[in-house]
Amino acid sequence: MQIKISGHQVNVTPALREYVESKFDRIIRHFDHLHDTQVILSVEKLLHKVEATLNVSAGNPIHAEASAPDMYAAIDALSDKLDRQVRKHKEKLTDHHAAEVRAERYA
């Protein structure tokens, strides 16, 4: 998976880039079918904002955004939100009742 990190009125330092990539490793661990990700880091007055869009192989892209007084806290909040959304998307793709349907149909 490719992660494109850009900054809006923020310099993306190697430390920020490494922190974002380490947080997204957890998301990749839950779901393999992610193609690319675009992460935008921005600052508005005293609030640090992070938004990301994940392109998934099956379905619509997953989008989330988070804000916090600290950039690292905003990245943490964003990764938690995306992790929940990716797990929910994976759960929707899984067919939990296939064995029951086959058993009733062919019984």
Gaussian input, Z-matrix of N, CA and C with variables (Angstrom, degrees):
# hf/3-21g

backbone

0 1
 N
 C     1     B1
 C     2     B2     1     A1
 N     3     B3     2     A2     1     D1
 C     4     B4     3     A3     2     D2
 C     5     B5     4     A4     3     D3
 N     6     B6     5     A5     4     D4
 C     7     B7     6     A6     5     D5
 C     8     B8     7     A7     6     D6
 N     9     B9     8     A8     7     D7
 C    10    B10     9     A9     8     D8
 C    11    B11    10    A10     9     D9
 N    12    B12    11    A11    10    D10
 C    13    B13    12    A12    11    D11
 C    14    B14    13    A13    12    D12
 N    15    B15    14    A14    13    D13
 C    16    B16    15    A15    14    D14
 C    17    B17    16    A16    15    D15
 N    18    B18    17    A17    16    D16
 C    19    B19    18    A18    17    D17
 C    20    B20    19    A19    18    D18
 N    21    B21    20    A20    19    D19
 C    22    B22    21    A21    20    D20
 C    23    B23    22    A22    21    D21
 N    24    B24    23    A23    22    D22
 C    25    B25    24    A24    23    D23
 C    26    B26    25    A25    24    D24
 N    27    B27    26    A26    25    D25
 C    28    B28    27    A27    26    D26
 C    29    B29    28    A28    27    D27
 N    30    B30    29    A29    28    D28
 C    31    B31    30    A30    29    D29
 C    32    B32    31    A31    30    D30
 N    33    B33    32    A32    31    D31
 C    34    B34    33    A33    32    D32
 C    35    B35    34    A34    33    D33
 N    36    B36    35    A35    34    D34
 C    37    B37    36    A36    35    D35
 C    38    B38    37    A37    36    D36
 N    39    B39    38    A38    37    D37
 C    40    B40    39    A39    38    D38
 C    41    B41    40    A40    39    D39
 N    42    B42    41    A41    40    D40
 C    43    B43    42    A42    41    D41
 C    44    B44    43    A43    42    D42
 N    45    B45    44    A44    43    D43
 C    46    B46    45    A45    44    D44
 C    47    B47    46    A46    45    D45
 N    48    B48    47    A47    46    D46
 C    49    B49    48    A48    47    D47
 C    50    B50    49    A49    48    D48
 N    51    B51    50    A50    49    D49
 C    52    B52    51    A51    50    D50
 C    53    B53    52    A52    51    D51
 N    54    B54    53    A53    52    D52
 C    55    B55    54    A54    53    D53
 C    56    B56    55    A55    54    D54
 N    57    B57    56    A56    55    D55
 C    58    B58    57    A57    56    D56
 C    59    B59    58    A58    57    D57
 N    60    B60    59    A59    58    D58
 C    61    B61    60    A60    59    D59
 C    62    B62    61    A61    60    D60
 N    63    B63    62    A62    61    D61
 C    64    B64    63    A63    62    D62
 C    65    B65    64    A64    63    D63
 N    66    B66    65    A65    64    D64
 C    67    B67    66    A66    65    D65
 C    68    B68    67    A67    66    D66
 N    69    B69    68    A68    67    D67
 C    70    B70    69    A69    68    D68
 C    71    B71    70    A70    69    D69
 N    72    B72    71    A71    70    D70
 C    73    B73    72    A72    71    D71
 C    74    B74    73    A73    72    D72
 N    75    B75    74    A74    73    D73
 C    76    B76    75    A75    74    D74
 C    77    B77    76    A76    75    D75
 N    78    B78    77    A77    76    D76
 C    79    B79    78    A78    77    D77
 C    80    B80    79    A79    78    D78
 N    81    B81    80    A80    79    D79
 C    82    B82    81    A81    80    D80
 C    83    B83    82    A82    81    D81
 N    84    B84    83    A83    82    D82
 C    85    B85    84    A84    83    D83
 C    86    B86    85    A85    84    D84
 N    87    B87    86    A86    85    D85
 C    88    B88    87    A87    86    D86
 C    89    B89    88    A88    87    D87
 N    90    B90    89    A89    88    D88
 C    91    B91    90    A90    89    D89
 C    92    B92    91    A91    90    D90
 N    93    B93    92    A92    91    D91
 C    94    B94    93    A93    92    D92
 C    95    B95    94    A94    93    D93
 N    96    B96    95    A95    94    D94
 C    97    B97    96    A96    95    D95
 C    98    B98    97    A97    96    D96
 N    99    B99    98    A98    97    D97
 C   100   B100    99    A99    98    D98
 C   101   B101   100   A100    99    D99
 N   102   B102   101   A101   100   D100
 C   103   B103   102   A102   101   D101
 C   104   B104   103   A103   102   D102
 N   105   B105   104   A104   103   D103
 C   106   B106   105   A105   104   D104
 C   107   B107   106   A106   105   D105
 N   108   B108   107   A107   106   D106
 C   109   B109   108   A108   107   D107
 C   110   B110   109   A109   108   D108
 N   111   B111   110   A110   109   D109
 C   112   B112   111   A111   110   D110
 C   113   B113   112   A112   111   D111
 N   114   B114   113   A113   112   D112
 C   115   B115   114   A114   113   D113
 C   116   B116   115   A115   114   D114
 N   117   B117   116   A116   115   D115
 C   118   B118   117   A117   116   D116
 C   119   B119   118   A118   117   D117
 N   120   B120   119   A119   118   D118
 C   121   B121   120   A120   119   D119
 C   122   B122   121   A121   120   D120
 N   123   B123   122   A122   121   D121
 C   124   B124   123   A123   122   D122
 C   125   B125   124   A124   123   D123
 N   126   B126   125   A125   124   D124
 C   127   B127   126   A126   125   D125
 C   128   B128   127   A127   126   D126
 N   129   B129   128   A128   127   D127
 C   130   B130   129   A129   128   D128
 C   131   B131   130   A130   129   D129
 N   132   B132   131   A131   130   D130
 C   133   B133   132   A132   131   D131
 C   134   B134   133   A133   132   D132
 N   135   B135   134   A134   133   D133
 C   136   B136   135   A135   134   D134
 C   137   B137   136   A136   135   D135
 N   138   B138   137   A137   136   D136
 C   139   B139   138   A138   137   D137
 C   140   B140   139   A139   138   D138
 N   141   B141   140   A140   139   D139
 C   142   B142   141   A141   140   D140
 C   143   B143   142   A142   141   D141
 N   144   B144   143   A143   142   D142
 C   145   B145   144   A144   143   D143
 C   146   B146   145   A145   144   D144
 N   147   B147   146   A146   145   D145
 C   148   B148   147   A147   146   D146
 C   149   B149   148   A148   147   D147
 N   150   B150   149   A149   148   D148
 C   151   B151   150   A150   149   D149
 C   152   B152   151   A151   150   D150
 N   153   B153   152   A152   151   D151
 C   154   B154   153   A153   152   D152
 C   155   B155   154   A154   153   D153
 N   156   B156   155   A155   154   D154
 C   157   B157   156   A156   155   D155
 C   158   B158   157   A157   156   D156
 N   159   B159   158   A158   157   D157
 C   160   B160   159   A159   158   D158
 C   161   B161   160   A160   159   D159
 N   162   B162   161   A161   160   D160
 C   163   B163   162   A162   161   D161
 C   164   B164   163   A163   162   D162
 N   165   B165   164   A164   163   D163
 C   166   B166   165   A165   164   D164
 C   167   B167   166   A166   165   D165
 N   168   B168   167   A167   166   D166
 C   169   B169   168   A168   167   D167
 C   170   B170   169   A169   168   D168
 N   171   B171   170   A170   169   D169
 C   172   B172   171   A171   170   D170
 C   173   B173   172   A172   171   D171
 N   174   B174   173   A173   172   D172
 C   175   B175   174   A174   173   D173
 C   176   B176   175   A175   174   D174
 N   177   B177   176   A176   175   D175
 C   178   B178   177   A177   176   D176
 C   179   B179   178   A178   177   D177
 N   180   B180   179   A179   178   D178
 C   181   B181   180   A180   179   D179
 C   182   B182   181   A181   180   D180
 N   183   B183   182   A182   181   D181
 C   184   B184   183   A183   182   D182
 C   185   B185   184   A184   183   D183
 N   186   B186   185   A185   184   D184
 C   187   B187   186   A186   185   D185
 C   188   B188   187   A187   186   D186
 N   189   B189   188   A188   187   D187
 C   190   B190   189   A189   188   D188
 C   191   B191   190   A190   189   D189
 N   192   B192   191   A191   190   D190
 C   193   B193   192   A192   191   D191
 C   194   B194   193   A193   192   D192
 N   195   B195   194   A194   193   D193
 C   196   B196   195   A195   194   D194
 C   197   B197   196   A196   195   D195
 N   198   B198   197   A197   196   D196
 C   199   B199   198   A198   197   D197
 C   200   B200   199   A199   198   D198
 N   201   B201   200   A200   199   D199
 C   202   B202   201   A201   200   D200
 C   203   B203   202   A202   201   D201
 N   204   B204   203   A203   202   D202
 C   205   B205   204   A204   203   D203
 C   206   B206   205   A205   204   D204
 N   207   B207   206   A206   205   D205
 C   208   B208   207   A207   206   D206
 C   209   B209   208   A208   207   D207
 N   210   B210   209   A209   208   D208
 C   211   B211   210   A210   209   D209
 C   212   B212   211   A211   210   D210
 N   213   B213   212   A212   211   D211
 C   214   B214   213   A213   212   D212
 C   215   B215   214   A214   213   D213
 N   216   B216   215   A215   214   D214
 C   217   B217   216   A216   215   D215
 C   218   B218   217   A217   216   D216
 N   219   B219   218   A218   217   D217
 C   220   B220   219   A219   218   D218
 C   221   B221   220   A220   219   D219
 N   222   B222   221   A221   220   D220
 C   223   B223   222   A222   221   D221
 C   224   B224   223   A223   222   D222
 N   225   B225   224   A224   223   D223
 C   226   B226   225   A225   224   D224
 C   227   B227   226   A226   225   D225
 N   228   B228   227   A227   226   D226
 C   229   B229   228   A228   227   D227
 C   230   B230   229   A229   228   D228
 N   231   B231   230   A230   229   D229
 C   232   B232   231   A231   230   D230
 C   233   B233   232   A232   231   D231
 N   234   B234   233   A233   232   D232
 C   235   B235   234   A234   233   D233
 C   236   B236   235   A235   234   D234
 N   237   B237   236   A236   235   D235
 C   238   B238   237   A237   236   D236
 C   239   B239   238   A238   237   D237
 N   240   B240   239   A239   238   D238
 C   241   B241   240   A240   239   D239
 C   242   B242   241   A241   240   D240
 N   243   B243   242   A242   241   D241
 C   244   B244   243   A243   242   D242
 C   245   B245   244   A244   243   D243
 N   246   B246   245   A245   244   D244
 C   247   B247   246   A246   245   D245
 C   248   B248   247   A247   246   D246
 N   249   B249   248   A248   247   D247
 C   250   B250   249   A249   248   D248
 C   251   B251   250   A250   249   D249
 N   252   B252   251   A251   250   D250
 C   253   B253   252   A252   251   D251
 C   254   B254   253   A253   252   D252
 N   255   B255   254   A254   253   D253
 C   256   B256   255   A255   254   D254
 C   257   B257   256   A256   255   D255
 N   258   B258   257   A257   256   D256
 C   259   B259   258   A258   257   D257
 C   260   B260   259   A259   258   D258
 N   261   B261   260   A260   259   D259
 C   262   B262   261   A261   260   D260
 C   263   B263   262   A262   261   D261
 N   264   B264   263   A263   262   D262
 C   265   B265   264   A264   263   D263
 C   266   B266   265   A265   264   D264
 N   267   B267   266   A266   265   D265
 C   268   B268   267   A267   266   D266
 C   269   B269   268   A268   267   D267
 N   270   B270   269   A269   268   D268
 C   271   B271   270   A270   269   D269
 C   272   B272   271   A271   270   D270
 N   273   B273   272   A272   271   D271
 C   274   B274   273   A273   272   D272
 C   275   B275   274   A274   273   D273
 N   276   B276   275   A275   274   D274
 C   277   B277   276   A276   275   D275
 C   278   B278   277   A277   276   D276
 N   279   B279   278   A278   277   D277
 C   280   B280   279   A279   278   D278
 C   281   B281   280   A280   279   D279
 N   282   B282   281   A281   280   D280
 C   283   B283   282   A282   281   D281
 C   284   B284   283   A283   282   D282
 N   285   B285   284   A284   283   D283
 C   286   B286   285   A285   284   D284
 C   287   B287   286   A286   285   D285
 N   288   B288   287   A287   286   D286
 C   289   B289   288   A288   287   D287
 C   290   B290   289   A289   288   D288
 N   291   B291   290   A290   289   D289
 C   292   B292   291   A291   290   D290
 C   293   B293   292   A292   291   D291
 N   294   B294   293   A293   292   D292
 C   295   B295   294   A294   293   D293
 C   296   B296   295   A295   294   D294
 N   297   B297   296   A296   295   D295
 C   298   B298   297   A297   296   D296
 C   299   B299   298   A298   297   D297
 N   300   B300   299   A299   298   D298
 C   301   B301   300   A300   299   D299
 C   302   B302   301   A301   300   D300
 N   303   B303   302   A302   301   D301
 C   304   B304   303   A303   302   D302
 C   305   B305   304   A304   303   D303
 N   306   B306   305   A305   304   D304
 C   307   B307   306   A306   305   D305
 C   308   B308   307   A307   306   D306
 N   309   B309   308   A308   307   D307
 C   310   B310   309   A309   308   D308
 C   311   B311   310   A310   309   D309
 N   312   B312   311   A311   310   D310
 C   313   B313   312   A312   311   D311
 C   314   B314   313   A313   312   D312
 N   315   B315   314   A314   313   D313
 C   316   B316   315   A315   314   D314
 C   317   B317   316   A316   315   D315
 N   318   B318   317   A317   316   D316
 C   319   B319   318   A318   317   D317
 C   320   B320   319   A319   318   D318

   B1=1.4442
   B2=1.5178
   B3=1.3102
   B4=1.4549
   B5=1.5137
   B6=1.3183
   B7=1.4537
   B8=1.5189
   B9=1.3281
   B10=1.4606
   B11=1.5243
   B12=1.3204
   B13=1.4617
   B14=1.5197
   B15=1.3359
   B16=1.4543
   B17=1.5186
   B18=1.2998
   B19=1.4567
   B20=1.5072
   B21=1.2999
   B22=1.4523
   B23=1.5185
   B24=1.3294
   B25=1.4597
   B26=1.5316
   B27=1.3278
   B28=1.4583
   B29=1.5226
   B30=1.3127
   B31=1.4584
   B32=1.5192
   B33=1.3170
   B34=1.4608
   B35=1.5255
   B36=1.2969
   B37=1.4592
   B38=1.5260
   B39=1.3118
   B40=1.4777
   B41=1.5252
   B42=1.3354
   B43=1.4664
   B44=1.5255
   B45=1.3361
   B46=1.4723
   B47=1.5204
   B48=1.3254
   B49=1.4722
   B50=1.5319
   B51=1.3089
   B52=1.4620
   B53=1.5246
   B54=1.3298
   B55=1.4657
   B56=1.5287
   B57=1.3300
   B58=1.4678
   B59=1.5253
   B60=1.3137
   B61=1.4639
   B62=1.5284
   B63=1.3236
   B64=1.4670
   B65=1.5294
   B66=1.3156
   B67=1.4684
   B68=1.5211
   B69=1.3251
   B70=1.4555
   B71=1.5272
   B72=1.3260
   B73=1.4688
   B74=1.5209
   B75=1.3315
   B76=1.4668
   B77=1.5277
   B78=1.3229
   B79=1.4647
   B80=1.5304
   B81=1.3183
   B82=1.4645
   B83=1.5224
   B84=1.3283
   B85=1.4564
   B86=1.5297
   B87=1.3450
   B88=1.4601
   B89=1.5291
   B90=1.3272
   B91=1.4647
   B92=1.5255
   B93=1.3251
   B94=1.4646
   B95=1.5263
   B96=1.3133
   B97=1.4535
   B98=1.5252
   B99=1.3121
   B100=1.4580
   B101=1.5250
   B102=1.3269
   B103=1.4630
   B104=1.5161
   B105=1.3020
   B106=1.4567
   B107=1.5183
   B108=1.3117
   B109=1.4547
   B110=1.5151
   B111=1.3090
   B112=1.4488
   B113=1.5248
   B114=1.3252
   B115=1.4570
   B116=1.5238
   B117=1.3374
   B118=1.4622
   B119=1.5170
   B120=1.3146
   B121=1.4600
   B122=1.5259
   B123=1.3356
   B124=1.4586
   B125=1.5238
   B126=1.3234
   B127=1.4631
   B128=1.5187
   B129=1.3296
   B130=1.4613
   B131=1.5229
   B132=1.3018
   B133=1.4661
   B134=1.5293
   B135=1.3021
   B136=1.4620
   B137=1.5211
   B138=1.3243
   B139=1.4612
   B140=1.5288
   B141=1.3154
   B142=1.4587
   B143=1.5234
   B144=1.3267
   B145=1.4591
   B146=1.5235
   B147=1.3230
   B148=1.4586
   B149=1.5229
   B150=1.3138
   B151=1.4642
   B152=1.5230
   B153=1.3173
   B154=1.4613
   B155=1.5165
   B156=1.3155
   B157=1.4550
   B158=1.5206
   B159=1.3385
   B160=1.4626
   B161=1.5152
   B162=1.3133
   B163=1.4595
   B164=1.5161
   B165=1.3262
   B166=1.4588
   B167=1.5180
   B168=1.3321
   B169=1.4620
   B170=1.5237
   B171=1.3317
   B172=1.4623
   B173=1.5227
   B174=1.3154
   B175=1.4544
   B176=1.5143
   B177=1.3103
   B178=1.4531
   B179=1.5222
   B180=1.3314
   B181=1.4655
   B182=1.5315
   B183=1.3090
   B184=1.4595
   B185=1.5186
   B186=1.3263
   B187=1.4581
   B188=1.5262
   B189=1.3231
   B190=1.4625
   B191=1.5197
   B192=1.3179
   B193=1.4567
   B194=1.5172
   B195=1.3277
   B196=1.4616
   B197=1.5238
   B198=1.3224
   B199=1.4578
   B200=1.5199
   B201=1.3273
   B202=1.4559
   B203=1.5301
   B204=1.3224
   B205=1.4663
   B206=1.5321
   B207=1.3181
   B208=1.4624
   B209=1.5313
   B210=1.3313
   B211=1.4641
   B212=1.5248
   B213=1.3192
   B214=1.4623
   B215=1.5338
   B216=1.3223
   B217=1.4676
   B218=1.5262
   B219=1.3304
   B220=1.4651
   B221=1.5254
   B222=1.3313
   B223=1.4664
   B224=1.5268
   B225=1.3418
   B226=1.4667
   B227=1.5237
   B228=1.3417
   B229=1.4637
   B230=1.5267
   B231=1.3233
   B232=1.4628
   B233=1.5166
   B234=1.3173
   B235=1.4669
   B236=1.5238
   B237=1.3393
   B238=1.4628
   B239=1.5260
   B240=1.3254
   B241=1.4665
   B242=1.5245
   B243=1.3250
   B244=1.4638
   B245=1.5205
   B246=1.3170
   B247=1.4633
   B248=1.5232
   B249=1.3236
   B250=1.4727
   B251=1.5178
   B252=1.3341
   B253=1.4608
   B254=1.5269
   B255=1.3248
   B256=1.4639
   B257=1.5211
   B258=1.3354
   B259=1.4645
   B260=1.5151
   B261=1.3309
   B262=1.4610
   B263=1.5314
   B264=1.3249
   B265=1.4685
   B266=1.5231
   B267=1.3151
   B268=1.4616
   B269=1.5205
   B270=1.3228
   B271=1.4707
   B272=1.5320
   B273=1.3219
   B274=1.4595
   B275=1.5268
   B276=1.3276
   B277=1.4556
   B278=1.5196
   B279=1.3246
   B280=1.4500
   B281=1.5185
   B282=1.3313
   B283=1.4530
   B284=1.5288
   B285=1.3200
   B286=1.4561
   B287=1.5275
   B288=1.3247
   B289=1.4596
   B290=1.5169
   B291=1.2871
   B292=1.4600
   B293=1.5308
   B294=1.3139
   B295=1.4732
   B296=1.5272
   B297=1.3214
   B298=1.4668
   B299=1.5197
   B300=1.3068
   B301=1.4570
   B302=1.5136
   B303=1.3382
   B304=1.4626
   B305=1.5214
   B306=1.3188
   B307=1.4712
   B308=1.5264
   B309=1.3237
   B310=1.4630
   B311=1.5202
   B312=1.3173
   B313=1.4499
   B314=1.5254
   B315=1.3247
   B316=1.4555
   B317=1.5242
   B318=1.3087
   B319=1.4811
   B320=1.5034
   A1=108.56
   A2=115.47
   A3=121.39
   A4=109.01
   A5=116.20
   A6=121.89
   A7=107.51
   A8=116.04
   A9=121.22
   A10=107.32
   A11=116.30
   A12=121.48
   A13=107.95
   A14=115.64
   A15=120.38
   A16=109.72
   A17=115.79
   A18=120.38
   A19=111.09
   A20=115.78
   A21=122.46
   A22=107.21
   A23=116.74
   A24=124.19
   A25=111.63
   A26=115.93
   A27=122.43
   A28=107.77
   A29=116.55
   A30=120.29
   A31=108.02
   A32=116.32
   A33=120.88
   A34=107.07
   A35=116.02
   A36=121.74
   A37=109.82
   A38=117.49
   A39=119.01
   A40=112.63
   A41=117.59
   A42=120.27
   A43=110.92
   A44=117.49
   A45=120.37
   A46=110.62
   A47=116.55
   A48=120.69
   A49=110.38
   A50=117.08
   A51=121.19
   A52=111.11
   A53=117.48
   A54=121.10
   A55=110.59
   A56=116.83
   A57=120.63
   A58=110.12
   A59=117.08
   A60=120.25
   A61=111.69
   A62=117.55
   A63=119.37
   A64=111.30
   A65=117.24
   A66=120.46
   A67=111.52
   A68=117.57
   A69=120.25
   A70=112.06
   A71=117.78
   A72=119.90
   A73=110.87
   A74=116.54
   A75=120.79
   A76=110.88
   A77=116.38
   A78=120.61
   A79=110.14
   A80=116.76
   A81=121.09
   A82=110.08
   A83=117.02
   A84=121.11
   A85=111.16
   A86=117.52
   A87=121.30
   A88=112.69
   A89=117.37
   A90=119.79
   A91=108.88
   A92=117.03
   A93=121.57
   A94=114.22
   A95=118.39
   A96=121.86
   A97=113.50
   A98=116.65
   A99=122.11
   A100=108.07
   A101=116.98
   A102=120.19
   A103=111.69
   A104=116.26
   A105=119.43
   A106=109.98
   A107=114.29
   A108=121.49
   A109=108.97
   A110=115.65
   A111=120.43
   A112=107.98
   A113=116.51
   A114=122.68
   A115=107.93
   A116=115.75
   A117=120.99
   A118=108.08
   A119=115.82
   A120=122.57
   A121=107.49
   A122=116.84
   A123=119.52
   A124=110.63
   A125=115.10
   A126=121.92
   A127=107.53
   A128=115.88
   A129=122.23
   A130=107.80
   A131=115.84
   A132=123.61
   A133=110.06
   A134=119.18
   A135=121.32
   A136=112.74
   A137=117.57
   A138=121.52
   A139=110.52
   A140=116.18
   A141=122.17
   A142=108.06
   A143=116.25
   A144=121.31
   A145=110.26
   A146=114.60
   A147=121.80
   A148=107.06
   A149=116.33
   A150=119.98
   A151=108.58
   A152=114.64
   A153=119.90
   A154=110.50
   A155=114.82
   A156=122.42
   A157=107.95
   A158=115.26
   A159=122.05
   A160=108.52
   A161=117.19
   A162=120.75
   A163=108.41
   A164=115.34
   A165=122.60
   A166=108.46
   A167=117.01
   A168=120.69
   A169=111.99
   A170=117.91
   A171=121.29
   A172=108.52
   A173=116.63
   A174=119.21
   A175=113.50
   A176=113.72
   A177=121.53
   A178=110.92
   A179=116.86
   A180=118.96
   A181=111.15
   A182=115.79
   A183=122.10
   A184=107.33
   A185=116.36
   A186=121.46
   A187=109.64
   A188=116.17
   A189=120.91
   A190=108.39
   A191=114.50
   A192=119.85
   A193=108.98
   A194=114.65
   A195=120.78
   A196=108.43
   A197=114.90
   A198=120.01
   A199=109.32
   A200=115.13
   A201=121.37
   A202=107.65
   A203=117.00
   A204=119.48
   A205=113.18
   A206=117.46
   A207=122.46
   A208=108.59
   A209=117.21
   A210=120.83
   A211=111.53
   A212=117.48
   A213=120.12
   A214=111.22
   A215=117.41
   A216=120.61
   A217=110.43
   A218=117.09
   A219=120.68
   A220=110.71
   A221=117.11
   A222=120.90
   A223=110.03
   A224=116.77
   A225=120.43
   A226=111.31
   A227=116.35
   A228=120.65
   A229=111.01
   A230=116.54
   A231=120.38
   A232=111.32
   A233=117.47
   A234=119.39
   A235=110.93
   A236=118.19
   A237=120.45
   A238=111.42
   A239=116.22
   A240=120.04
   A241=111.43
   A242=116.05
   A243=119.33
   A244=111.64
   A245=116.68
   A246=120.41
   A247=110.59
   A248=116.84
   A249=120.22
   A250=111.05
   A251=116.93
   A252=119.96
   A253=111.95
   A254=117.09
   A255=120.46
   A256=110.16
   A257=118.04
   A258=119.75
   A259=110.88
   A260=117.93
   A261=121.47
   A262=110.34
   A263=116.67
   A264=120.89
   A265=110.30
   A266=117.26
   A267=121.31
   A268=110.68
   A269=116.69
   A270=121.57
   A271=110.47
   A272=117.14
   A273=120.39
   A274=111.80
   A275=116.70
   A276=120.13
   A277=112.55
   A278=117.33
   A279=121.75
   A280=109.77
   A281=116.23
   A282=121.41
   A283=108.19
   A284=116.52
   A285=121.17
   A286=113.14
   A287=117.57
   A288=120.26
   A289=113.24
   A290=118.15
   A291=120.48
   A292=111.68
   A293=118.36
   A294=120.79
   A295=110.61
   A296=116.90
   A297=120.16
   A298=111.16
   A299=117.30
   A300=121.35
   A301=110.09
   A302=117.29
   A303=120.51
   A304=111.17
   A305=116.93
   A306=120.61
   A307=110.52
   A308=117.91
   A309=121.29
   A310=111.69
   A311=116.51
   A312=120.85
   A313=111.25
   A314=117.87
   A315=120.97
   A316=113.17
   A317=118.36
   A318=120.92
   A319=111.60
   D1=137.96
   D2=177.72
   D3=-97.22
   D4=136.52
   D5=176.89
   D6=-116.51
   D7=116.86
   D8=177.79
   D9=-102.25
   D10=116.46
   D11=-177.20
   D12=-112.53
   D13=125.85
   D14=178.10
   D15=-131.96
   D16=156.88
   D17=-178.98
   D18=-120.27
   D19=137.60
   D20=175.99
   D21=-109.43
   D22=104.55
   D23=-174.13
   D24=64.33
   D25=26.04
   D26=178.06
   D27=-140.12
   D28=136.28
   D29=171.33
   D30=-82.95
   D31=125.76
   D32=179.14
   D33=-84.47
   D34=103.11
   D35=-179.20
   D36=-79.32
   D37=160.20
   D38=176.20
   D39=-59.14
   D40=-32.62
   D41=178.58
   D42=-66.49
   D43=-42.68
   D44=177.00
   D45=-64.69
   D46=-42.79
   D47=-179.73
   D48=-61.42
   D49=-44.25
   D50=179.60
   D51=-65.64
   D52=-38.32
   D53=-179.94
   D54=-65.92
   D55=-43.08
   D56=178.54
   D57=-63.20
   D58=-44.71
   D59=-179.37
   D60=-64.41
   D61=-36.69
   D62=178.40
   D63=-68.22
   D64=-35.90
   D65=177.65
   D66=-69.38
   D67=-34.50
   D68=-179.29
   D69=-77.85
   D70=-16.53
   D71=174.28
   D72=-61.69
   D73=-35.84
   D74=178.91
   D75=-64.80
   D76=-38.79
   D77=179.84
   D78=-68.59
   D79=-39.83
   D80=179.50
   D81=-64.56
   D82=-33.39
   D83=179.74
   D84=-61.95
   D85=-32.86
   D86=-178.50
   D87=-79.62
   D88=-31.71
   D89=-172.81
   D90=-147.83
   D91=122.17
   D92=-174.06
   D93=-85.31
   D94=-20.44
   D95=-169.85
   D96=-88.05
   D97=43.93
   D98=176.27
   D99=-103.87
   D100=128.11
   D101=-176.46
   D102=-87.17
   D103=-62.54
   D104=-179.83
   D105=-146.77
   D106=161.25
   D107=-176.27
   D108=-134.34
   D109=139.27
   D110=174.69
   D111=-118.74
   D112=122.49
   D113=-179.04
   D114=-117.08
   D115=131.01
   D116=179.06
   D117=-120.13
   D118=121.93
   D119=176.71
   D120=-102.30
   D121=133.23
   D122=-179.87
   D123=-146.52
   D124=161.77
   D125=178.24
   D126=-128.77
   D127=128.88
   D128=174.03
   D129=-125.59
   D130=108.88
   D131=-175.11
   D132=53.20
   D133=-110.38
   D134=-177.79
   D135=-101.53
   D136=3.29
   D137=-174.73
   D138=-107.78
   D139=128.40
   D140=176.51
   D141=-94.87
   D142=127.68
   D143=-178.20
   D144=-118.44
   D145=144.53
   D146=176.14
   D147=-134.79
   D148=134.26
   D149=174.66
   D150=-136.54
   D151=148.05
   D152=-177.10
   D153=-142.84
   D154=148.60
   D155=175.15
   D156=-128.70
   D157=122.64
   D158=178.26
   D159=-103.04
   D160=127.18
   D161=174.45
   D162=-93.15
   D163=119.91
   D164=-175.40
   D165=-103.79
   D166=146.56
   D167=-177.36
   D168=-64.72
   D169=-38.61
   D170=-179.32
   D171=-117.60
   D172=108.13
   D173=176.03
   D174=115.06
   D175=-174.00
   D176=-178.51
   D177=-76.33
   D178=158.25
   D179=176.06
   D180=-65.52
   D181=152.25
   D182=179.18
   D183=-102.90
   D184=127.02
   D185=-177.00
   D186=-124.71
   D187=140.76
   D188=175.86
   D189=-151.60
   D190=155.56
   D191=175.40
   D192=-144.84
   D193=151.88
   D194=-179.02
   D195=-146.78
   D196=154.88
   D197=177.53
   D198=-141.21
   D199=149.96
   D200=-178.71
   D201=-160.90
   D202=165.35
   D203=177.43
   D204=-67.88
   D205=-18.72
   D206=-179.27
   D207=-122.39
   D208=141.14
   D209=-177.58
   D210=-64.46
   D211=-39.53
   D212=-179.40
   D213=-67.34
   D214=-36.81
   D215=176.77
   D216=-66.55
   D217=-37.39
   D218=177.78
   D219=-65.59
   D220=-39.27
   D221=178.20
   D222=-65.62
   D223=-40.31
   D224=177.00
   D225=-60.59
   D226=-46.66
   D227=-179.72
   D228=-63.24
   D229=-40.14
   D230=178.75
   D231=-64.18
   D232=-44.00
   D233=-178.92
   D234=-65.46
   D235=-34.85
   D236=175.95
   D237=-64.52
   D238=-43.74
   D239=178.98
   D240=-63.35
   D241=-46.21
   D242=-179.63
   D243=-65.37
   D244=-36.42
   D245=178.45
   D246=-61.59
   D247=-44.46
   D248=177.83
   D249=-63.11
   D250=-43.51
   D251=-178.83
   D252=-65.88
   D253=-39.38
   D254=-179.99
   D255=-67.70
   D256=-41.56
   D257=177.82
   D258=-64.30
   D259=-37.83
   D260=178.04
   D261=-66.22
   D262=-41.18
   D263=178.33
   D264=-63.68
   D265=-42.49
   D266=179.22
   D267=-64.26
   D268=-38.48
   D269=179.27
   D270=-64.95
   D271=-37.38
   D272=178.84
   D273=-67.06
   D274=-32.81
   D275=-179.28
   D276=-74.84
   D277=-24.15
   D278=-177.58
   D279=-79.79
   D280=129.61
   D281=178.32
   D282=-93.12
   D283=106.61
   D284=-175.13
   D285=-86.43
   D286=-15.79
   D287=-172.62
   D288=-111.66
   D289=15.37
   D290=-175.84
   D291=-63.80
   D292=-41.79
   D293=-178.64
   D294=-66.43
   D295=-39.11
   D296=179.47
   D297=-65.74
   D298=-41.27
   D299=-179.24
   D300=-65.77
   D301=-43.53
   D302=178.94
   D303=-64.19
   D304=-38.95
   D305=-179.25
   D306=-64.67
   D307=-41.58
   D308=-179.88
   D309=-71.92
   D310=-36.62
   D311=-176.27
   D312=-70.69
   D313=-40.61
   D314=-174.29
   D315=-102.88
   D316=12.63
   D317=-179.79
   D318=-82.11

